[in-house]
């Protein structure tokens, strides 16, 4: 397990060279994010999620917020980033979106 895709590729290469390709087959060498996503894909029902969930990258997040706030924020990039940061903090604190900063935890 590693943090970057590059490091994961290098680790796979080294393990393959050390153990041999055949023996290394079946080993999971990945990033934390890839492992997390694999677990979520397998356990989505236990997590109360739908099987067709999707993840938003930075570009997707900004595009969605622009769409949701059309006519309210205009193109205030600083405010959009502040909103993304606030929502991220709510998720990290396990607060639901309706409660927001009001402390309504799940």
Phi and psi in radians as a Rosetta constraint file:
Dihedral C 1 N 2 CA 2 C 2 CIRCULARHARMONIC -2.595 0.35
Dihedral N 2 CA 2 C 2 N 3 CIRCULARHARMONIC 3.118 0.35
Dihedral C 2 N 3 CA 3 C 3 CIRCULARHARMONIC -1.655 0.35
Dihedral N 3 CA 3 C 3 N 4 CIRCULARHARMONIC -0.491 0.35
Dihedral C 3 N 4 CA 4 C 4 CIRCULARHARMONIC -2.086 0.35
Dihedral N 4 CA 4 C 4 N 5 CIRCULARHARMONIC 2.684 0.35
Dihedral C 4 N 5 CA 5 C 5 CIRCULARHARMONIC -1.083 0.35
Dihedral N 5 CA 5 C 5 N 6 CIRCULARHARMONIC -0.694 0.35
Dihedral C 5 N 6 CA 6 C 6 CIRCULARHARMONIC -1.050 0.35
Dihedral N 6 CA 6 C 6 N 7 CIRCULARHARMONIC -0.820 0.35
Dihedral C 6 N 7 CA 7 C 7 CIRCULARHARMONIC -1.119 0.35
Dihedral N 7 CA 7 C 7 N 8 CIRCULARHARMONIC -0.648 0.35
Dihedral C 7 N 8 CA 8 C 8 CIRCULARHARMONIC -1.127 0.35
Dihedral N 8 CA 8 C 8 N 9 CIRCULARHARMONIC -0.736 0.35
Dihedral C 8 N 9 CA 9 C 9 CIRCULARHARMONIC -1.074 0.35
Dihedral N 9 CA 9 C 9 N 10 CIRCULARHARMONIC -0.787 0.35
Dihedral C 9 N 10 CA 10 C 10 CIRCULARHARMONIC -1.104 0.35
Dihedral N 10 CA 10 C 10 N 11 CIRCULARHARMONIC -0.702 0.35
Dihedral C 10 N 11 CA 11 C 11 CIRCULARHARMONIC -1.129 0.35
Dihedral N 11 CA 11 C 11 N 12 CIRCULARHARMONIC -0.744 0.35
Dihedral C 11 N 12 CA 12 C 12 CIRCULARHARMONIC -1.043 0.35
Dihedral N 12 CA 12 C 12 N 13 CIRCULARHARMONIC -0.747 0.35
Dihedral C 12 N 13 CA 13 C 13 CIRCULARHARMONIC -1.087 0.35
Dihedral N 13 CA 13 C 13 N 14 CIRCULARHARMONIC -0.807 0.35
Dihedral C 13 N 14 CA 14 C 14 CIRCULARHARMONIC -1.137 0.35
Dihedral N 14 CA 14 C 14 N 15 CIRCULARHARMONIC -0.767 0.35
Dihedral C 14 N 15 CA 15 C 15 CIRCULARHARMONIC -1.101 0.35
Dihedral N 15 CA 15 C 15 N 16 CIRCULARHARMONIC -0.727 0.35
Dihedral C 15 N 16 CA 16 C 16 CIRCULARHARMONIC -1.068 0.35
Dihedral N 16 CA 16 C 16 N 17 CIRCULARHARMONIC -0.686 0.35
Dihedral C 16 N 17 CA 17 C 17 CIRCULARHARMONIC -1.235 0.35
Dihedral N 17 CA 17 C 17 N 18 CIRCULARHARMONIC -0.653 0.35
Dihedral C 17 N 18 CA 18 C 18 CIRCULARHARMONIC -1.301 0.35
Dihedral N 18 CA 18 C 18 N 19 CIRCULARHARMONIC -0.860 0.35
Dihedral C 18 N 19 CA 19 C 19 CIRCULARHARMONIC -1.582 0.35
Dihedral N 19 CA 19 C 19 N 20 CIRCULARHARMONIC -0.403 0.35
Dihedral C 19 N 20 CA 20 C 20 CIRCULARHARMONIC 1.686 0.35
Dihedral N 20 CA 20 C 20 N 21 CIRCULARHARMONIC 2.572 0.35
Dihedral C 20 N 21 CA 21 C 21 CIRCULARHARMONIC -1.030 0.35
Dihedral N 21 CA 21 C 21 N 22 CIRCULARHARMONIC -0.747 0.35
Dihedral C 21 N 22 CA 22 C 22 CIRCULARHARMONIC -1.111 0.35
Dihedral N 22 CA 22 C 22 N 23 CIRCULARHARMONIC -0.797 0.35
Dihedral C 22 N 23 CA 23 C 23 CIRCULARHARMONIC -1.216 0.35
Dihedral N 23 CA 23 C 23 N 24 CIRCULARHARMONIC -0.525 0.35
Dihedral C 23 N 24 CA 24 C 24 CIRCULARHARMONIC -1.373 0.35
Dihedral N 24 CA 24 C 24 N 25 CIRCULARHARMONIC -0.302 0.35
Dihedral C 24 N 25 CA 25 C 25 CIRCULARHARMONIC -1.055 0.35
Dihedral N 25 CA 25 C 25 N 26 CIRCULARHARMONIC 2.356 0.35
Dihedral C 25 N 26 CA 26 C 26 CIRCULARHARMONIC 1.687 0.35
Dihedral N 26 CA 26 C 26 N 27 CIRCULARHARMONIC -0.309 0.35
Dihedral C 26 N 27 CA 27 C 27 CIRCULARHARMONIC -1.295 0.35
Dihedral N 27 CA 27 C 27 N 28 CIRCULARHARMONIC 2.468 0.35
Dihedral C 27 N 28 CA 28 C 28 CIRCULARHARMONIC -1.752 0.35
Dihedral N 28 CA 28 C 28 N 29 CIRCULARHARMONIC 1.979 0.35
Dihedral C 28 N 29 CA 29 C 29 CIRCULARHARMONIC -2.117 0.35
Dihedral N 29 CA 29 C 29 N 30 CIRCULARHARMONIC 2.038 0.35
Dihedral C 29 N 30 CA 30 C 30 CIRCULARHARMONIC -2.730 0.35
Dihedral N 30 CA 30 C 30 N 31 CIRCULARHARMONIC -3.131 0.35
Dihedral C 30 N 31 CA 31 C 31 CIRCULARHARMONIC -1.506 0.35
Dihedral N 31 CA 31 C 31 N 32 CIRCULARHARMONIC 2.877 0.35
Dihedral C 31 N 32 CA 32 C 32 CIRCULARHARMONIC -1.019 0.35
Dihedral N 32 CA 32 C 32 N 33 CIRCULARHARMONIC -0.723 0.35
Dihedral C 32 N 33 CA 33 C 33 CIRCULARHARMONIC -1.137 0.35
Dihedral N 33 CA 33 C 33 N 34 CIRCULARHARMONIC -0.729 0.35
Dihedral C 33 N 34 CA 34 C 34 CIRCULARHARMONIC -1.146 0.35
Dihedral N 34 CA 34 C 34 N 35 CIRCULARHARMONIC -0.744 0.35
Dihedral C 34 N 35 CA 35 C 35 CIRCULARHARMONIC -1.069 0.35
Dihedral N 35 CA 35 C 35 N 36 CIRCULARHARMONIC -0.808 0.35
Dihedral C 35 N 36 CA 36 C 36 CIRCULARHARMONIC -1.029 0.35
Dihedral N 36 CA 36 C 36 N 37 CIRCULARHARMONIC -0.778 0.35
Dihedral C 36 N 37 CA 37 C 37 CIRCULARHARMONIC -1.116 0.35
Dihedral N 37 CA 37 C 37 N 38 CIRCULARHARMONIC -0.717 0.35
Dihedral C 37 N 38 CA 38 C 38 CIRCULARHARMONIC -1.072 0.35
Dihedral N 38 CA 38 C 38 N 39 CIRCULARHARMONIC -0.730 0.35
Dihedral C 38 N 39 CA 39 C 39 CIRCULARHARMONIC -1.121 0.35
Dihedral N 39 CA 39 C 39 N 40 CIRCULARHARMONIC -0.784 0.35
Dihedral C 39 N 40 CA 40 C 40 CIRCULARHARMONIC -1.081 0.35
Dihedral N 40 CA 40 C 40 N 41 CIRCULARHARMONIC -0.724 0.35
Dihedral C 40 N 41 CA 41 C 41 CIRCULARHARMONIC -1.092 0.35
Dihedral N 41 CA 41 C 41 N 42 CIRCULARHARMONIC -0.631 0.35
Dihedral C 41 N 42 CA 42 C 42 CIRCULARHARMONIC -1.348 0.35
Dihedral N 42 CA 42 C 42 N 43 CIRCULARHARMONIC -0.636 0.35
Dihedral C 42 N 43 CA 43 C 43 CIRCULARHARMONIC -1.947 0.35
Dihedral N 43 CA 43 C 43 N 44 CIRCULARHARMONIC 0.379 0.35
Dihedral C 43 N 44 CA 44 C 44 CIRCULARHARMONIC -0.960 0.35
Dihedral N 44 CA 44 C 44 N 45 CIRCULARHARMONIC -0.695 0.35
Dihedral C 44 N 45 CA 45 C 45 CIRCULARHARMONIC -1.141 0.35
Dihedral N 45 CA 45 C 45 N 46 CIRCULARHARMONIC -0.761 0.35
Dihedral C 45 N 46 CA 46 C 46 CIRCULARHARMONIC -1.128 0.35
Dihedral N 46 CA 46 C 46 N 47 CIRCULARHARMONIC -0.444 0.35
Dihedral C 46 N 47 CA 47 C 47 CIRCULARHARMONIC -1.543 0.35
Dihedral N 47 CA 47 C 47 N 48 CIRCULARHARMONIC -0.001 0.35
Dihedral C 47 N 48 CA 48 C 48 CIRCULARHARMONIC 1.305 0.35
Dihedral N 48 CA 48 C 48 N 49 CIRCULARHARMONIC 0.442 0.35
Dihedral C 48 N 49 CA 49 C 49 CIRCULARHARMONIC -1.870 0.35
Dihedral N 49 CA 49 C 49 N 50 CIRCULARHARMONIC 2.844 0.35
Dihedral C 49 N 50 CA 50 C 50 CIRCULARHARMONIC -1.511 0.35
Dihedral N 50 CA 50 C 50 N 51 CIRCULARHARMONIC 2.697 0.35
Dihedral C 50 N 51 CA 51 C 51 CIRCULARHARMONIC -1.192 0.35
Dihedral N 51 CA 51 C 51 N 52 CIRCULARHARMONIC -0.357 0.35
Dihedral C 51 N 52 CA 52 C 52 CIRCULARHARMONIC -1.759 0.35
Dihedral N 52 CA 52 C 52 N 53 CIRCULARHARMONIC 0.527 0.35
Dihedral C 52 N 53 CA 53 C 53 CIRCULARHARMONIC -1.074 0.35
Dihedral N 53 CA 53 C 53 N 54 CIRCULARHARMONIC 2.782 0.35
Dihedral C 53 N 54 CA 54 C 54 CIRCULARHARMONIC -2.401 0.35
Dihedral N 54 CA 54 C 54 N 55 CIRCULARHARMONIC 2.715 0.35
Dihedral C 54 N 55 CA 55 C 55 CIRCULARHARMONIC -1.854 0.35
Dihedral N 55 CA 55 C 55 N 56 CIRCULARHARMONIC 2.514 0.35
Dihedral C 55 N 56 CA 56 C 56 CIRCULARHARMONIC -1.855 0.35
Dihedral N 56 CA 56 C 56 N 57 CIRCULARHARMONIC 2.223 0.35
Dihedral C 56 N 57 CA 57 C 57 CIRCULARHARMONIC -1.469 0.35
Dihedral N 57 CA 57 C 57 N 58 CIRCULARHARMONIC -3.119 0.35
Dihedral C 57 N 58 CA 58 C 58 CIRCULARHARMONIC -0.992 0.35
Dihedral N 58 CA 58 C 58 N 59 CIRCULARHARMONIC -0.736 0.35
Dihedral C 58 N 59 CA 59 C 59 CIRCULARHARMONIC -1.139 0.35
Dihedral N 59 CA 59 C 59 N 60 CIRCULARHARMONIC -0.745 0.35
Dihedral C 59 N 60 CA 60 C 60 CIRCULARHARMONIC -1.083 0.35
Dihedral N 60 CA 60 C 60 N 61 CIRCULARHARMONIC -0.715 0.35
Dihedral C 60 N 61 CA 61 C 61 CIRCULARHARMONIC -1.073 0.35
Dihedral N 61 CA 61 C 61 N 62 CIRCULARHARMONIC -0.818 0.35
Dihedral C 61 N 62 CA 62 C 62 CIRCULARHARMONIC -1.116 0.35
Dihedral N 62 CA 62 C 62 N 63 CIRCULARHARMONIC -0.759 0.35
Dihedral C 62 N 63 CA 63 C 63 CIRCULARHARMONIC -1.070 0.35
Dihedral N 63 CA 63 C 63 N 64 CIRCULARHARMONIC -0.752 0.35
Dihedral C 63 N 64 CA 64 C 64 CIRCULARHARMONIC -1.137 0.35
Dihedral N 64 CA 64 C 64 N 65 CIRCULARHARMONIC -0.795 0.35
Dihedral C 64 N 65 CA 65 C 65 CIRCULARHARMONIC -1.100 0.35
Dihedral N 65 CA 65 C 65 N 66 CIRCULARHARMONIC -0.676 0.35
Dihedral C 65 N 66 CA 66 C 66 CIRCULARHARMONIC -1.061 0.35
Dihedral N 66 CA 66 C 66 N 67 CIRCULARHARMONIC -0.745 0.35
Dihedral C 66 N 67 CA 67 C 67 CIRCULARHARMONIC -1.143 0.35
Dihedral N 67 CA 67 C 67 N 68 CIRCULARHARMONIC -0.766 0.35
Dihedral C 67 N 68 CA 68 C 68 CIRCULARHARMONIC -1.236 0.35
Dihedral N 68 CA 68 C 68 N 69 CIRCULARHARMONIC -0.447 0.35
Dihedral C 68 N 69 CA 69 C 69 CIRCULARHARMONIC -1.915 0.35
Dihedral N 69 CA 69 C 69 N 70 CIRCULARHARMONIC 0.308 0.35
Dihedral C 69 N 70 CA 70 C 70 CIRCULARHARMONIC -0.940 0.35
Dihedral N 70 CA 70 C 70 N 71 CIRCULARHARMONIC 2.255 0.35
Dihedral C 70 N 71 CA 71 C 71 CIRCULARHARMONIC 1.488 0.35
Dihedral N 71 CA 71 C 71 N 72 CIRCULARHARMONIC -0.146 0.35
Dihedral C 71 N 72 CA 72 C 72 CIRCULARHARMONIC -1.812 0.35
Dihedral N 72 CA 72 C 72 N 73 CIRCULARHARMONIC -0.759 0.35
Dihedral C 72 N 73 CA 73 C 73 CIRCULARHARMONIC -1.829 0.35
Dihedral N 73 CA 73 C 73 N 74 CIRCULARHARMONIC -0.383 0.35
Dihedral C 73 N 74 CA 74 C 74 CIRCULARHARMONIC 1.112 0.35
Dihedral N 74 CA 74 C 74 N 75 CIRCULARHARMONIC -2.370 0.35
Dihedral C 74 N 75 CA 75 C 75 CIRCULARHARMONIC -1.942 0.35
Dihedral N 75 CA 75 C 75 N 76 CIRCULARHARMONIC 0.863 0.35
Dihedral C 75 N 76 CA 76 C 76 CIRCULARHARMONIC -1.424 0.35
Dihedral N 76 CA 76 C 76 N 77 CIRCULARHARMONIC 1.601 0.35
Dihedral C 76 N 77 CA 77 C 77 CIRCULARHARMONIC -1.098 0.35
Dihedral N 77 CA 77 C 77 N 78 CIRCULARHARMONIC -0.611 0.35
Dihedral C 77 N 78 CA 78 C 78 CIRCULARHARMONIC -1.132 0.35
Dihedral N 78 CA 78 C 78 N 79 CIRCULARHARMONIC -0.798 0.35
Dihedral C 78 N 79 CA 79 C 79 CIRCULARHARMONIC -1.138 0.35
Dihedral N 79 CA 79 C 79 N 80 CIRCULARHARMONIC -0.703 0.35
Dihedral C 79 N 80 CA 80 C 80 CIRCULARHARMONIC -1.041 0.35
Dihedral N 80 CA 80 C 80 N 81 CIRCULARHARMONIC -0.766 0.35
Dihedral C 80 N 81 CA 81 C 81 CIRCULARHARMONIC -1.136 0.35
Dihedral N 81 CA 81 C 81 N 82 CIRCULARHARMONIC -0.644 0.35
Dihedral C 81 N 82 CA 82 C 82 CIRCULARHARMONIC -1.115 0.35
Dihedral N 82 CA 82 C 82 N 83 CIRCULARHARMONIC -0.708 0.35
Dihedral C 82 N 83 CA 83 C 83 CIRCULARHARMONIC -1.116 0.35
Dihedral N 83 CA 83 C 83 N 84 CIRCULARHARMONIC -0.771 0.35
Dihedral C 83 N 84 CA 84 C 84 CIRCULARHARMONIC -1.064 0.35
Dihedral N 84 CA 84 C 84 N 85 CIRCULARHARMONIC -0.736 0.35
Dihedral C 84 N 85 CA 85 C 85 CIRCULARHARMONIC -1.121 0.35
Dihedral N 85 CA 85 C 85 N 86 CIRCULARHARMONIC -0.744 0.35
Dihedral C 85 N 86 CA 86 C 86 CIRCULARHARMONIC -1.091 0.35
Dihedral N 86 CA 86 C 86 N 87 CIRCULARHARMONIC -0.803 0.35
Dihedral C 86 N 87 CA 87 C 87 CIRCULARHARMONIC -1.089 0.35
Dihedral N 87 CA 87 C 87 N 88 CIRCULARHARMONIC -0.714 0.35
Dihedral C 87 N 88 CA 88 C 88 CIRCULARHARMONIC -1.059 0.35
Dihedral N 88 CA 88 C 88 N 89 CIRCULARHARMONIC -0.745 0.35
Dihedral C 88 N 89 CA 89 C 89 CIRCULARHARMONIC -1.103 0.35
Dihedral N 89 CA 89 C 89 N 90 CIRCULARHARMONIC -0.712 0.35
Dihedral C 89 N 90 CA 90 C 90 CIRCULARHARMONIC -1.040 0.35
Dihedral N 90 CA 90 C 90 N 91 CIRCULARHARMONIC -0.772 0.35
Dihedral C 90 N 91 CA 91 C 91 CIRCULARHARMONIC -1.118 0.35
Dihedral N 91 CA 91 C 91 N 92 CIRCULARHARMONIC -0.747 0.35
Dihedral C 91 N 92 CA 92 C 92 CIRCULARHARMONIC -1.094 0.35
Dihedral N 92 CA 92 C 92 N 93 CIRCULARHARMONIC -0.573 0.35
Dihedral C 92 N 93 CA 93 C 93 CIRCULARHARMONIC -1.546 0.35
Dihedral N 93 CA 93 C 93 N 94 CIRCULARHARMONIC 0.068 0.35
Dihedral C 93 N 94 CA 94 C 94 CIRCULARHARMONIC 1.030 0.35
Dihedral N 94 CA 94 C 94 N 95 CIRCULARHARMONIC 0.624 0.35
Dihedral C 94 N 95 CA 95 C 95 CIRCULARHARMONIC -1.640 0.35
Dihedral N 95 CA 95 C 95 N 96 CIRCULARHARMONIC 2.507 0.35
Dihedral C 95 N 96 CA 96 C 96 CIRCULARHARMONIC -1.438 0.35
Dihedral N 96 CA 96 C 96 N 97 CIRCULARHARMONIC 2.811 0.35
Dihedral C 96 N 97 CA 97 C 97 CIRCULARHARMONIC -1.142 0.35
Dihedral N 97 CA 97 C 97 N 98 CIRCULARHARMONIC -0.593 0.35
Dihedral C 97 N 98 CA 98 C 98 CIRCULARHARMONIC -1.193 0.35
Dihedral N 98 CA 98 C 98 N 99 CIRCULARHARMONIC -0.655 0.35
Dihedral C 98 N 99 CA 99 C 99 CIRCULARHARMONIC -1.360 0.35
Dihedral N 99 CA 99 C 99 N 100 CIRCULARHARMONIC -0.577 0.35
Dihedral C 99 N 100 CA 100 C 100 CIRCULARHARMONIC 0.922 0.35
Dihedral N 100 CA 100 C 100 N 101 CIRCULARHARMONIC -2.267 0.35
Dihedral C 100 N 101 CA 101 C 101 CIRCULARHARMONIC -1.326 0.35
Dihedral N 101 CA 101 C 101 N 102 CIRCULARHARMONIC 0.001 0.35
Dihedral C 101 N 102 CA 102 C 102 CIRCULARHARMONIC -1.389 0.35
Dihedral N 102 CA 102 C 102 N 103 CIRCULARHARMONIC 0.031 0.35
Dihedral C 102 N 103 CA 103 C 103 CIRCULARHARMONIC 1.505 0.35
Dihedral N 103 CA 103 C 103 N 104 CIRCULARHARMONIC 0.170 0.35
Dihedral C 103 N 104 CA 104 C 104 CIRCULARHARMONIC -1.332 0.35
Dihedral N 104 CA 104 C 104 N 105 CIRCULARHARMONIC 1.573 0.35
Dihedral C 104 N 105 CA 105 C 105 CIRCULARHARMONIC -1.511 0.35
Dihedral N 105 CA 105 C 105 N 106 CIRCULARHARMONIC 2.721 0.35
